[in-house]
């Protein structure tokens, strides 16, 4: 049961909405909690035990941290001033130990189920190359859907309790609902406790305005996924699975199609997720903000999968940057290379760790690690050359705010992102390198008019649906980029116009959606990460 299926949209969601509506306010959170665990059970079965253990671990760890702090305060009240510093340090050390244990426990489970076989295989390959026997037996763990997402939510909760940003929740049910809320459990966004926990627990009444706004986003998400993303899947699979049979032009087209597919699938699913949250009065954080209007790779990652980027920033990059060795390195480098490049040295080291983890978070393969370091290299190169670019453009009297310059930057970033996605999608790092080589060395404009383009799984009508659909999404994105809400504009129109738009959207999904003969159901792509 995925968010775009009939089971979810026609049976599950309307039933939960109806049940939620007739339930007294103080008990509505229980309906959402039960619905969340039923939903998770339907997609992961007995693997729900992982979610339960993660929830229980951070619940009691949070209370443990609070107990340590309370005991410390009592002791400080009973002692002289000179001893309080030692007590405070002891409390902090105990809390750090609890935090480290919880992080290791939750991340350790993720490492075991997702990465143990990958690391073991690579160590064995290295030992084989050295004529030494293998030491890791082949191992494969069943992995529950969403573990990469709810594990990061668990770590953020316990880290925020440790930092004093939030108080530990004494209500296990509320914490369980935060960890398992069914719209976000499959592929995010990665919510913070302070974002959603209390609005989930309040049990707000389902209002007509919320229902309409939610349905608008759900329809737009279905439009993106079913009409565009799922249709492109045939072409992408055909080329990426048999890339040796095609020239560089076909690979280039497949690369562009995959980037479009991934964006429409993931952002489309996020539209559905946020729309479902809107219906229940829960504000789920945005995960996309028109990423293809970005002028550089660094900006792109503040607009694409936003909650993952901010998670790595707050829980990996900043803590690393504030460690004593990196602070000392910053101070030393500042004296030697100046106030701009000095902090950049330690910042780049922390950024390298972030992008290693970012690549691995997406999957246990060298292609994902390469993907991470590719973006790390692009961002680092941009940071290093920024003063030079400013100097050159100033000397040439180029206005960096001019429309033409901005468009050039957007186009450059678009193609750099596409190259990264080529390696991301390729069936292994070697395949990605080979595809890139073919694309660069065997590119021919004549292929665009060749019949081979229509033998990749899509016919003329399919391409027309994709192009028109993408143009509509672009128009909506442009409006959003300018601060205009298309949904609000539609809502202000006359009833006849408003409902004509809604029915047109529904009919377009039914008529032009990619399903039926020749199309295999496509699960949300990021659910696999």
Secondary structure, DSSP 8 states (H G I E B T S, - for coil): --TTSHIIIIIIHHHHHHHHHHS-GGGHHHHHHHHHHHHHHHHHGGGHHHHHHHHHHHHHHHHHHHHHHHHHHHHHHTS-HHHHHHHHHHHHHHHHHHHHHHHHHHHHHHHHHHHHHHHHHHHHHHHHHTT----S--------TTHHHHHHHHHHHHHHHHHTSS---S-HHHHHHHHH-TTTTTT-----HHHHHHHHHHT----HHHHHHHHHHHHHHHIIIIIIIHHHHHHHHHHHHTGGGS-HHHHHHHHHHHHHHHHHHHHHHHHHHHHHHHHTT------BS-GGG-SSHHHHTTTBSHHHHHHHIIIIIHHHHTSHHHHHHHHHHHHHHHHHHHHHHHHHHHHHHHHHHHHHHH-SSHHHHHHHHHHHHHHHHHHHHHHHHHHHHHHTT--TTSHHHHHHHHHHHHHHHHHHHHHHHSSSHHHHHHHHHHHHHS--GGGGGSGGGGGSS--HHHHHHHHHHHHHHHHHHHHHHTT--HHHHHHTS-HHHHHHHHHHHHHHHHHH-S-STT------GGGG-
